[in-house]
């Protein structure tokens, strides 16, 4: 057994130099204590012009505070709530990229990485630590960086898949035990349940599921109790799948690849989820280039991919990363799964969303707002679901798409949408 040699966090973080480009994993795997130590060096004036790249993270993000604009700059692959204000004021930026290509950016030098910050599990007897709740594109960063700093945390679950990192790959090892970011989700609303029912009716026994986290995915999962032999191949999942795995509804037996395995690239949920995946051989946390490859996704039959949107226009263009030109989140893996699901034998790509925002603005629009990003082009659209119904746009001409989408828009805006469509020559 390799005996780990721990050094103080402050000493480990001395590896970071001004001008370095840093990467760390996403969501609950963000190495909180290393990040605090990094920001403290900025506060002391020791670091300037450090560039950071990561997906959506949760928890502490002091590097995105206004007072650190000269110390740190973030290029986010997915803009989270903890860095959205920095993006709005120009202290951070957004990299539009499909998640399946994030590792390729680093591997080819399109995004340079000097250092990697990790939060990992306790070392095992063979001298490996586990990346735990997130792999995303960590391996490409590790393999191309000059140094790797790892925070061992007893609360990080030991997971399997592409997660095991030999201690020999780590330049500086430190430890700090702190609970992972944990978050439950509110109960689905009546609108969410209506959307969930329309989506659930498309899911047959033996289907492989891809869905994110939140009220709509939970509403769908709540209706899966009578299904048989479902599988999971998703970029992420949360607590909602656990009861279905434990009851045998999800067993992965009908998958053609990774049979019997629940495949994911990162996890976000409550402490119960993190305890469930700890040393659970049925859960495989894999590289995002694998989980999100359309060619890999398509190998399983009957894949059902459920994604959401900010806007859908009457031709079927989907915006899911911005409000006009204001970046709100990211393209994520939506197009990866829209394509992979479409190529799957019997697959069903789904965009599911409420017909209206919480402020009463229609999400089905005649044209996308000026500056809005087209994450899923109209050539790739299939099922669209709101609480008003579901329609399949695949193979439909523009005028028919418009009529179908208007039919599932909120009743209060249908007449206006029809008039606007006629003015645009769509109807």
Buried (B, 14 or more C-beta within 10 A) or exposed (E): EEEBEEEEBEEBBBBBBEEBBBBBBBBBBBBBBBBBBBBBBBEEEBBEEBBBBBBBBBBBBBBBBEEBBEBBBBBBBBBBEBBBEBBEEEBBBBBEBBBBBBBBBBBEEEBBBBBBBBBBBBBBEEBBBBBBBBBBBBBBBBBBBEBBBBBBBEBBBBBBBBBBBEBEBBBBBBBBEBEBBBBEBEEBBEBBBBBBBBBBEBBBEBBBBBBBBBBBBBBBBBBBEEBBBBBBBBBBBBBBBBBBBEEEBBBBEBBEBBEEBBBBBBBBBBEEBBEBBBEBEBBBBBBBBBBBBBEBBBBBBBBBBBBBBBBBBBBBBBBBBBBBEBBBBBBBBBBBBBBBBBBBEEBBBBBBBBBBEEEEEBBBBBBBBEEBBBBBEBEBBBBBBBBBBBBBBBEBEBBEBBBBBBBBBBEEBBEEBBEBBEEBEBB
